[in-house]
């Protein structure tokens, strides 16, 4: 059973906790526009697991922030998440945002 996904907004930072995968992404997806309003940093160190659905959602959230005219940084990405992003041959610009 998947660990529940939760998040917390603090200033311009969005903290993500738990598992970000196909079984847990729906609540965040449904609130995505509201959740990223004013955010320019995603803190990912609280994530215990990210699968391809979670990676897709992170890419989408980053794109929403960019379309709102802000730069985005993803901080605290695990080695597994960075490897997953590389396996999908994502653009170098996005990979640079996946700082450890």
C-alpha distance (Angstrom), angle and dihedral (degrees) to the residues before:
residue distance angle dihedral
X1 . . .
X2 3.78 . .
X3 3.77 120.9 .
X4 3.78 110.4 -114.5
X5 3.80 117.8 -98.1
X6 3.77 117.8 -130.1
X7 3.77 135.1 170.0
X8 3.77 140.2 -166.6
X9 3.77 129.9 -159.2
X10 3.80 116.1 -145.2
X11 3.79 114.5 173.8
X12 3.79 106.9 -55.2
X13 3.82 94.2 -17.5
X14 3.79 127.1 94.2
X15 3.81 112.6 -158.3
X16 3.81 116.5 -157.8
X17 3.82 122.6 -160.5
X18 3.82 134.6 -175.6
X19 3.78 126.7 8.4
X20 3.79 122.3 -16.0
X21 3.78 102.5 -163.3
X22 3.77 143.7 118.1
X23 3.79 91.9 -73.8
X24 3.83 95.8 51.2
X25 3.83 109.3 31.5
X26 3.81 99.0 84.8
X27 3.85 99.4 84.4
X28 3.81 92.0 48.4
X29 3.81 91.2 44.7
X30 3.81 90.9 52.8
X31 3.83 91.6 52.6
X32 3.80 98.0 35.3
X33 3.82 98.7 120.2
X34 3.81 92.7 49.8
X35 3.80 94.3 41.5
X36 3.82 95.5 55.5
X37 3.81 96.9 42.8
X38 3.81 106.2 124.8
X39 3.83 93.4 -1.4
X40 3.81 122.9 132.3
X41 3.82 101.2 159.7
X42 3.80 128.7 55.8
X43 3.81 111.5 -162.3
X44 3.80 106.0 -154.8
X45 3.82 102.3 172.0
X46 3.82 90.8 100.1
X47 3.81 92.0 62.2
X48 3.78 114.5 104.0
X49 3.81 95.8 -173.1
X50 3.80 138.1 11.5
X51 3.80 124.0 -175.6
X52 3.80 130.9 -177.1
X53 3.82 92.3 -78.6
X54 3.80 89.7 52.8
X55 3.80 91.7 47.7
X56 3.80 90.0 50.3
X57 3.80 90.3 51.7
X58 3.82 91.9 49.1
X59 3.81 89.7 51.9
X60 3.79 90.4 49.0
X61 3.82 92.6 48.4
X62 3.80 91.0 48.7
X63 3.80 89.2 50.6
X64 3.82 90.9 51.1
X65 3.80 90.6 53.7
X66 3.80 91.3 48.4
X67 3.81 91.6 49.5
X68 3.81 88.0 52.6
X69 3.82 86.9 60.7
X70 3.81 100.1 -104.4
X71 3.79 133.8 117.3
X72 3.81 114.9 -118.1
X73 3.76 130.8 -149.0
X74 3.79 126.0 -169.8
X75 3.78 111.3 -153.8
X76 3.78 131.4 -173.2
X77 3.81 98.2 24.2
X78 3.78 113.0 169.1
X79 3.79 122.3 -121.7
X80 3.80 87.8 -110.3
X81 3.81 92.2 55.6
X82 3.81 92.3 48.4
X83 3.81 90.1 48.6
X84 3.81 91.2 49.5
X85 3.81 90.2 51.4
X86 3.81 90.7 50.0
X87 3.81 92.0 48.4
X88 3.79 88.8 56.8
X89 3.81 89.0 52.1
X90 3.79 92.4 -125.1
X91 3.81 118.2 -176.2
X92 3.79 114.9 -78.8
X93 3.82 89.8 -121.5
X94 3.80 90.3 63.1
X95 3.79 93.6 43.3
X96 3.80 89.8 55.1
X97 3.80 88.7 57.6
X98 3.81 90.9 57.8
X99 3.78 94.3 83.2
X100 3.78 118.2 173.6
